[in-house]
């Protein structure tokens, strides 16, 4: 289950990178999102 969640992270990162180009602040928000999503997958 953890690996399945981790496999989706690259796709989420690509989607986030599109908005990151528009708003620099979103980069920090996106990194936090990946951090929370990753640990949520590990805890699950």
mmCIF file as gemmi writes it, N, C-alpha and C atoms, coordinates in Angstrom:
data_model
loop_
_atom_site.group_PDB
_atom_site.id
_atom_site.type_symbol
_atom_site.label_atom_id
_atom_site.label_alt_id
_atom_site.label_comp_id
_atom_site.label_asym_id
_atom_site.label_entity_id
_atom_site.label_seq_id
_atom_site.pdbx_PDB_ins_code
_atom_site.Cartn_x
_atom_site.Cartn_y
_atom_site.Cartn_z
_atom_site.occupancy
_atom_site.B_iso_or_equiv
_atom_site.pdbx_formal_charge
_atom_site.auth_seq_id
_atom_site.auth_asym_id
_atom_site.pdbx_PDB_model_num
ATOM 1 N N . UNK Axp A 1 ? 0.84 -1.207 0 1 0 ? 1 A 1
ATOM 2 C CA . UNK Axp A 1 ? 0 0 0 1 0 ? 1 A 1
ATOM 3 C C . UNK Axp A 1 ? 0.874 1.254 0 1 0 ? 1 A 1
ATOM 4 N N . UNK Axp A 2 ? 1.949 1.196 0.743 1 0 ? 2 A 1
ATOM 5 C CA . UNK Axp A 2 ? 2.851 2.349 0.817 1 0 ? 2 A 1
ATOM 6 C C . UNK Axp A 2 ? 3.47 2.642 -0.546 1 0 ? 2 A 1
ATOM 7 N N . UNK Axp A 3 ? 3.864 1.571 -1.243 1 0 ? 3 A 1
ATOM 8 C CA . UNK Axp A 3 ? 4.507 1.76 -2.54 1 0 ? 3 A 1
ATOM 9 C C . UNK Axp A 3 ? 3.52 2.297 -3.569 1 0 ? 3 A 1
ATOM 10 N N . UNK Axp A 4 ? 2.247 1.906 -3.435 1 0 ? 4 A 1
ATOM 11 C CA . UNK Axp A 4 ? 1.232 2.405 -4.359 1 0 ? 4 A 1
ATOM 12 C C . UNK Axp A 4 ? 1.05 3.91 -4.181 1 0 ? 4 A 1
ATOM 13 N N . UNK Axp A 5 ? 1.067 4.359 -2.935 1 0 ? 5 A 1
ATOM 14 C CA . UNK Axp A 5 ? 0.928 5.79 -2.655 1 0 ? 5 A 1
ATOM 15 C C . UNK Axp A 5 ? 2.164 6.539 -3.146 1 0 ? 5 A 1
ATOM 16 N N . UNK Axp A 6 ? 3.331 5.939 -2.931 1 0 ? 6 A 1
ATOM 17 C CA . UNK Axp A 6 ? 4.586 6.579 -3.329 1 0 ? 6 A 1
ATOM 18 C C . UNK Axp A 6 ? 4.668 6.704 -4.848 1 0 ? 6 A 1
ATOM 19 N N . UNK Axp A 7 ? 4.062 5.753 -5.552 1 0 ? 7 A 1
ATOM 20 C CA . UNK Axp A 7 ? 4.095 5.77 -7.013 1 0 ? 7 A 1
ATOM 21 C C . UNK Axp A 7 ? 3.265 6.922 -7.568 1 0 ? 7 A 1
ATOM 22 N N . UNK Axp A 8 ? 2.313 7.4 -6.78 1 0 ? 8 A 1
ATOM 23 C CA . UNK Axp A 8 ? 1.454 8.488 -7.232 1 0 ? 8 A 1
ATOM 24 C C . UNK Axp A 8 ? 2.086 9.858 -6.978 1 0 ? 8 A 1
ATOM 25 N N . UNK Axp A 9 ? 3.104 9.91 -6.139 1 0 ? 9 A 1
ATOM 26 C CA . UNK Axp A 9 ? 3.739 11.181 -5.798 1 0 ? 9 A 1
ATOM 27 C C . UNK Axp A 9 ? 4.314 11.912 -7.011 1 0 ? 9 A 1
ATOM 28 N N . UNK Axp A 10 ? 5.003 11.209 -7.936 1 0 ? 10 A 1
ATOM 29 C CA . UNK Axp A 10 ? 5.543 11.908 -9.114 1 0 ? 10 A 1
ATOM 30 C C . UNK Axp A 10 ? 4.454 12.604 -9.921 1 0 ? 10 A 1
ATOM 31 N N . UNK Axp A 11 ? 3.293 11.957 -10.07 1 0 ? 11 A 1
ATOM 32 C CA . UNK Axp A 11 ? 2.195 12.562 -10.822 1 0 ? 11 A 1
ATOM 33 C C . UNK Axp A 11 ? 1.679 13.799 -10.106 1 0 ? 11 A 1
ATOM 34 N N . UNK Axp A 12 ? 1.577 13.706 -8.773 1 0 ? 12 A 1
ATOM 35 C CA . UNK Axp A 12 ? 1.116 14.843 -7.981 1 0 ? 12 A 1
ATOM 36 C C . UNK Axp A 12 ? 2.128 15.983 -8.086 1 0 ? 12 A 1
ATOM 37 N N . UNK Axp A 13 ? 3.411 15.622 -8.109 1 0 ? 13 A 1
ATOM 38 C CA . UNK Axp A 13 ? 4.458 16.638 -8.19 1 0 ? 13 A 1
ATOM 39 C C . UNK Axp A 13 ? 4.4 17.365 -9.534 1 0 ? 13 A 1
ATOM 40 N N . UNK Axp A 14 ? 4.143 16.621 -10.606 1 0 ? 14 A 1
ATOM 41 C CA . UNK Axp A 14 ? 4.058 17.231 -11.939 1 0 ? 14 A 1
ATOM 42 C C . UNK Axp A 14 ? 2.882 18.194 -12.006 1 0 ? 14 A 1
ATOM 43 N N . UNK Axp A 15 ? 1.761 17.807 -11.391 1 0 ? 15 A 1
ATOM 44 C CA . UNK Axp A 15 ? 0.579 18.66 -11.385 1 0 ? 15 A 1
ATOM 45 C C . UNK Axp A 15 ? 0.856 19.924 -10.581 1 0 ? 15 A 1
ATOM 46 N N . UNK Axp A 16 ? 1.547 19.765 -9.463 1 0 ? 16 A 1
ATOM 47 C CA . UNK Axp A 16 ? 1.852 20.898 -8.603 1 0 ? 16 A 1
ATOM 48 C C . UNK Axp A 16 ? 2.87 21.835 -9.226 1 0 ? 16 A 1
ATOM 49 N N . UNK Axp A 17 ? 3.79 21.276 -10.009 1 0 ? 17 A 1
ATOM 50 C CA . UNK Axp A 17 ? 4.842 22.091 -10.619 1 0 ? 17 A 1
ATOM 51 C C . UNK Axp A 17 ? 4.263 23.089 -11.611 1 0 ? 17 A 1
ATOM 52 N N . UNK Axp A 18 ? 3.109 22.761 -12.183 1 0 ? 18 A 1
ATOM 53 C CA . UNK Axp A 18 ? 2.472 23.666 -13.147 1 0 ? 18 A 1
ATOM 54 C C . UNK Axp A 18 ? 2.025 24.941 -12.443 1 0 ? 18 A 1
ATOM 55 N N . UNK Axp A 19 ? 1.469 24.777 -11.236 1 0 ? 19 A 1
ATOM 56 C CA . UNK Axp A 19 ? 1.005 25.926 -10.468 1 0 ? 19 A 1
ATOM 57 C C . UNK Axp A 19 ? 2.18 26.614 -9.777 1 0 ? 19 A 1
ATOM 58 N N . UNK Axp A 20 ? 3.251 25.871 -9.56 1 0 ? 20 A 1
ATOM 59 C CA . UNK Axp A 20 ? 4.419 26.428 -8.892 1 0 ? 20 A 1
ATOM 60 C C . UNK Axp A 20 ? 5.048 27.521 -9.757 1 0 ? 20 A 1
ATOM 61 N N . UNK Axp A 21 ? 4.922 27.385 -11.073 1 0 ? 21 A 1
ATOM 62 C CA . UNK Axp A 21 ? 5.477 28.375 -11.984 1 0 ? 21 A 1
ATOM 63 C C . UNK Axp A 21 ? 4.712 29.685 -11.91 1 0 ? 21 A 1
ATOM 64 N N . UNK Axp A 22 ? 3.443 29.599 -11.535 1 0 ? 22 A 1
ATOM 65 C CA . UNK Axp A 22 ? 2.61 30.798 -11.446 1 0 ? 22 A 1
ATOM 66 C C . UNK Axp A 22 ? 2.773 31.489 -10.099 1 0 ? 22 A 1
ATOM 67 N N . UNK Axp A 23 ? 2.82 30.66 -9.046 1 0 ? 23 A 1
ATOM 68 C CA . UNK Axp A 23 ? 2.923 31.222 -7.695 1 0 ? 23 A 1
ATOM 69 C C . UNK Axp A 23 ? 4.086 30.579 -6.943 1 0 ? 23 A 1
ATOM 70 N N . UNK Axp A 24 ? 5.177 31.325 -6.714 1 0 ? 24 A 1
ATOM 71 C CA . UNK Axp A 24 ? 6.353 30.81 -6.001 1 0 ? 24 A 1
ATOM 72 C C . UNK Axp A 24 ? 6.001 30.266 -4.623 1 0 ? 24 A 1
ATOM 73 N N . UNK Axp A 25 ? 4.991 30.851 -3.99 1 0 ? 25 A 1
ATOM 74 C CA . UNK Axp A 25 ? 4.608 30.424 -2.645 1 0 ? 25 A 1
ATOM 75 C C . UNK Axp A 25 ? 4.068 28.996 -2.675 1 0 ? 25 A 1
ATOM 76 N N . UNK Axp A 26 ? 3.489 28.609 -3.807 1 0 ? 26 A 1
ATOM 77 C CA . UNK Axp A 26 ? 2.894 27.285 -3.918 1 0 ? 26 A 1
ATOM 78 C C . UNK Axp A 26 ? 3.953 26.188 -3.849 1 0 ? 26 A 1
ATOM 79 N N . UNK Axp A 27 ? 5.196 26.556 -4.136 1 0 ? 27 A 1
ATOM 80 C CA . UNK Axp A 27 ? 6.286 25.582 -4.069 1 0 ? 27 A 1
ATOM 81 C C . UNK Axp A 27 ? 6.436 25.075 -2.638 1 0 ? 27 A 1
ATOM 82 N N . UNK Axp A 28 ? 6.435 26.009 -1.69 1 0 ? 28 A 1
ATOM 83 C CA . UNK Axp A 28 ? 6.557 25.641 -0.284 1 0 ? 28 A 1
ATOM 84 C C . UNK Axp A 28 ? 5.338 24.837 0.149 1 0 ? 28 A 1
ATOM 85 N N . UNK Axp A 29 ? 4.167 25.294 -0.273 1 0 ? 29 A 1
ATOM 86 C CA . UNK Axp A 29 ? 2.926 24.598 0.069 1 0 ? 29 A 1
ATOM 87 C C . UNK Axp A 29 ? 2.922 23.196 -0.514 1 0 ? 29 A 1
ATOM 88 N N . UNK Axp A 30 ? 3.45 23.055 -1.721 1 0 ? 30 A 1
ATOM 89 C CA . UNK Axp A 30 ? 3.476 21.762 -2.386 1 0 ? 30 A 1
ATOM 90 C C . UNK Axp A 30 ? 4.422 20.802 -1.675 1 0 ? 30 A 1
ATOM 91 N N . UNK Axp A 31 ? 5.571 21.32 -1.238 1 0 ? 31 A 1
ATOM 92 C CA . UNK Axp A 31 ? 6.533 20.485 -0.53 1 0 ? 31 A 1
ATOM 93 C C . UNK Axp A 31 ? 5.946 19.988 0.775 1 0 ? 31 A 1
ATOM 94 N N . UNK Axp A 32 ? 5.204 20.868 1.461 1 0 ? 32 A 1
ATOM 95 C CA . UNK Axp A 32 ? 4.557 20.477 2.712 1 0 ? 32 A 1
ATOM 96 C C . UNK Axp A 32 ? 3.501 19.411 2.431 1 0 ? 32 A 1
ATOM 97 N N . UNK Axp A 33 ? 2.783 19.578 1.322 1 0 ? 33 A 1
ATOM 98 C CA . UNK Axp A 33 ? 1.746 18.62 0.952 1 0 ? 33 A 1
ATOM 99 C C . UNK Axp A 33 ? 2.35 17.241 0.702 1 0 ? 33 A 1
ATOM 100 N N . UNK Axp A 34 ? 3.471 17.207 -0.014 1 0 ? 34 A 1
ATOM 101 C CA . UNK Axp A 34 ? 4.137 15.939 -0.292 1 0 ? 34 A 1
ATOM 102 C C . UNK Axp A 34 ? 4.633 15.301 0.998 1 0 ? 34 A 1
ATOM 103 N N . UNK Axp A 35 ? 5.132 16.124 1.92 1 0 ? 35 A 1
ATOM 104 C CA . UNK Axp A 35 ? 5.639 15.632 3.197 1 0 ? 35 A 1
ATOM 105 C C . UNK Axp A 35 ? 4.519 14.977 3.991 1 0 ? 35 A 1
ATOM 106 N N . UNK Axp A 36 ? 3.373 15.659 4.065 1 0 ? 36 A 1
ATOM 107 C CA . UNK Axp A 36 ? 2.223 15.136 4.811 1 0 ? 36 A 1
ATOM 108 C C . UNK Axp A 36 ? 1.653 13.899 4.127 1 0 ? 36 A 1
ATOM 109 N N . UNK Axp A 37 ? 1.543 13.948 2.806 1 0 ? 37 A 1
ATOM 110 C CA . UNK Axp A 37 ? 0.979 12.826 2.054 1 0 ? 37 A 1
ATOM 111 C C . UNK Axp A 37 ? 1.863 11.59 2.179 1 0 ? 37 A 1
ATOM 112 N N . UNK Axp A 38 ? 3.183 11.8 2.171 1 0 ? 38 A 1
ATOM 113 C CA . UNK Axp A 38 ? 4.114 10.68 2.27 1 0 ? 38 A 1
ATOM 114 C C . UNK Axp A 38 ? 4.013 10.009 3.634 1 0 ? 38 A 1
ATOM 115 N N . UNK Axp A 39 ? 4.016 10.797 4.686 1 0 ? 39 A 1
ATOM 116 C CA . UNK Axp A 39 ? 3.945 10.249 6.037 1 0 ? 39 A 1
ATOM 117 C C . UNK Axp A 39 ? 2.572 9.65 6.324 1 0 ? 39 A 1
ATOM 118 N N . UNK Axp A 40 ? 1.552 10.183 5.668 1 0 ? 40 A 1
ATOM 119 C CA . UNK Axp A 40 ? 0.207 9.624 5.831 1 0 ? 40 A 1
ATOM 120 C C . UNK Axp A 40 ? 0.156 8.235 5.195 1 0 ? 40 A 1
ATOM 121 N N . UNK Axp A 41 ? 0.879 8.071 4.081 1 0 ? 41 A 1
ATOM 122 C CA . UNK Axp A 41 ? 0.914 6.78 3.404 1 0 ? 41 A 1
ATOM 123 C C . UNK Axp A 41 ? 1.701 5.765 4.237 1 0 ? 41 A 1
ATOM 124 N N . UNK Axp A 42 ? 2.749 6.238 4.89 1 0 ? 42 A 1
ATOM 125 C CA . UNK Axp A 42 ? 3.575 5.355 5.716 1 0 ? 42 A 1
ATOM 126 C C . UNK Axp A 42 ? 2.811 4.919 6.96 1 0 ? 42 A 1
ATOM 127 N N . UNK Axp A 43 ? 2.056 5.854 7.522 1 0 ? 43 A 1
ATOM 128 C CA . UNK Axp A 43 ? 1.308 5.564 8.746 1 0 ? 43 A 1
ATOM 129 C C . UNK Axp A 43 ? 0.108 4.661 8.46 1 0 ? 43 A 1
ATOM 130 N N . UNK Axp A 44 ? -0.391 4.705 7.233 1 0 ? 44 A 1
ATOM 131 C CA . UNK Axp A 44 ? -1.576 3.915 6.883 1 0 ? 44 A 1
ATOM 132 C C . UNK Axp A 44 ? -1.251 2.423 6.854 1 0 ? 44 A 1
